[in-house]
């Protein structure tokens, strides 16, 4: 049994949150009403984005091409917007694909997923292009893949598929497209002009993707406002909802997942990191995982501190033998921002993810060093840091 809880999040009878990305399985029921209700919640505050999507689809129906990218952090609602777009594409031919991290090294895997329904149109495009496409997709023996020919074939095939009805192309998690597919699709998308085709692409901000340097129209999705967050998590006390909004920067998925425990979480010490949904934490931790050990040590220290003051962090770093200059690499990775005398995490959930991922011993050592670095007059903050040593 699945129900819509008072906070607006979807839970099964076992209390598991059901999201649009959760596959069916034991303890994880999935049905159209559940997905629709969840996506409706995730679309809160997205009137502008829905309007832009509607305009793109309308342009395609009128015979003009349109391309729109949606960029944002994990959990911000990109998939829900694509699902909304698919529901608005009545009377259009729909081509859909999702980038899969485990298949990002398989040439043309995503291209095949996307254009499979259009393959019967291969006979309508120039023979050399059809041969190049069939070879690239392992549909026939052929020489090595020539990038121009495959890109041109992708463009021709999309145009042929749109001859009988306008086409809506929707690609989710495009940051995980294999490079060969990304190149062929970008070649085609940049050359669409007068074909009745709408292209909608969702990418994770801060990750390399086909959008890099492509100059495609892009909507950047931000967090919900405080008022929108209160509407999303109805039933919470205003103080708990406000605290939750500050801790998540208005990320809808994080708001929904943390809402059941918001009253308890709000009792945590001021400035303490919160638990982060695994889907969101993984994205930030992948960025941190590419950094050196010294940079990750500096990040954990910064995440442990309830202050962005570099002077205090510098004294704590000296206790631990940590080099704070390594934070420059974390800034380049999009995790923190360095200003004179200050270091700020670009998102509070990045800070929480890095803190939670650190070994308990490393966190305790960081708390001890920060307590020792605080001036004697800062009794309350020193006491909070020392509480974590036990």
Rosetta blueprint (number, residue, H / E / L):
1 X L
2 X E
3 X E
4 X E
5 X L
6 X L
7 X L
8 X L
9 X L
10 X E
11 X E
12 X E
13 X L
14 X L
15 X L
16 X L
17 X E
18 X L
19 X L
20 X L
21 X L
22 X L
23 X L
24 X L
25 X E
26 X L
27 X L
28 X E
29 X L
30 X L
31 X L
32 X H
33 X H
34 X H
35 X H
36 X H
37 X H
38 X H
39 X H
40 X H
41 X H
42 X H
43 X L
44 X L
45 X L
46 X L
47 X H
48 X H
49 X H
50 X H
51 X H
52 X H
53 X H
54 X H
55 X H
56 X H
57 X H
58 X H
59 X H
60 X H
61 X H
62 X L
63 X L
64 X L
65 X L
66 X E
67 X E
68 X E
69 X E
70 X E
71 X E
72 X E
73 X L
74 X L
75 X L
76 X L
77 X L
78 X H
79 X H
80 X H
81 X H
82 X H
83 X H
84 X H
85 X H
86 X H
87 X H
88 X L
89 X L
90 X L
91 X L
92 X L
93 X E
94 X E
95 X E
96 X E
97 X E
98 X E
99 X L
100 X L
101 X H
102 X H
103 X H
104 X L
105 X L
106 X L
107 X L
108 X L
109 X H
110 X H
111 X H
112 X H
113 X H
114 X H
115 X H
116 X H
117 X H
118 X H
119 X H
120 X H
121 X H
122 X H
123 X H
124 X H
125 X L
126 X L
127 X H
128 X H
129 X H
130 X H
131 X H
132 X H
133 X H
134 X H
135 X H
136 X H
137 X L
138 X L
139 X L
140 X L
141 X L
142 X L
143 X L
144 X L
145 X L
146 X L
147 X H
148 X H
149 X H
150 X H
151 X H
152 X H
153 X H
154 X H
155 X H
156 X H
157 X H
158 X H
159 X H
160 X H
161 X H
162 X L
163 X L
164 X L
165 X L
166 X L
167 X E
168 X E
169 X E
170 X E
171 X E
172 X E
173 X L
174 X H
175 X H
176 X H
177 X L
178 X L
179 X H
180 X H
181 X H
182 X H
183 X H
184 X H
185 X H
186 X H
187 X H
188 X H
189 X H
190 X L
191 X L
192 X L
193 X L
194 X L
195 X L
196 X L
197 X E
198 X E
199 X E
200 X E
201 X E
202 X E
203 X E
204 X E
205 X L
206 X L
207 X L
208 X L
209 X L
210 X L
211 X L
212 X L
213 X L
214 X L
215 X L
216 X L
217 X L
218 X E
219 X E
220 X E
221 X L
222 X L
223 X L
224 X L
225 X L
226 X H
227 X H
228 X H
229 X H
230 X H
231 X H
232 X H
233 X L
234 X L
235 X L
236 X L
237 X L
238 X H
239 X H
240 X H
241 X H
242 X H
243 X H
244 X H
245 X H
246 X H
247 X H
248 X H
249 X L
250 X L
251 X L
252 X H
253 X H
254 X H
255 X H
256 X H
257 X H
258 X H
259 X H
260 X H
261 X H
262 X H
263 X H
264 X H
265 X H
266 X L
267 X L
268 X L
269 X L
270 X L
271 X L
272 X L
273 X L
274 X L
275 X L
276 X L
277 X L
278 X H
279 X H
280 X H
281 X H
282 X H
283 X H
284 X H
285 X H
286 X H
287 X H
288 X H
289 X H
290 X L
291 X L
292 X L
293 X H
294 X H
295 X H
296 X H
297 X H
298 X H
299 X H
300 X H
301 X H
302 X H
303 X H
304 X H
305 X L
306 X L
307 X L
308 X L
309 X E
310 X H
311 X H
312 X H
313 X H
314 X H
315 X H
316 X H
317 X H
318 X H
319 X H
320 X H
321 X L
322 X L
323 X L
324 X H
325 X H
326 X H
327 X H
328 X H
329 X H
330 X H
331 X H
332 X H
333 X L
334 X L
335 X L
336 X E
337 X E
338 X E
339 X E
340 X L
341 X L
342 X E
343 X E
344 X E
345 X E
346 X L
347 X L
348 X H
349 X H
350 X H
351 X H
352 X H
353 X H
354 X H
355 X H
356 X H
357 X H
358 X L
359 X L
360 X H
361 X H
362 X H
363 X H
364 X H
365 X H
366 X H
367 X H
368 X H
369 X H
370 X H
371 X H
372 X H
373 X H
374 X L
375 X L
376 X L
377 X L
378 X L
379 X H
380 X H
381 X H
382 X H
383 X H
384 X H
385 X H
386 X H
387 X H
388 X L
389 X L
390 X L
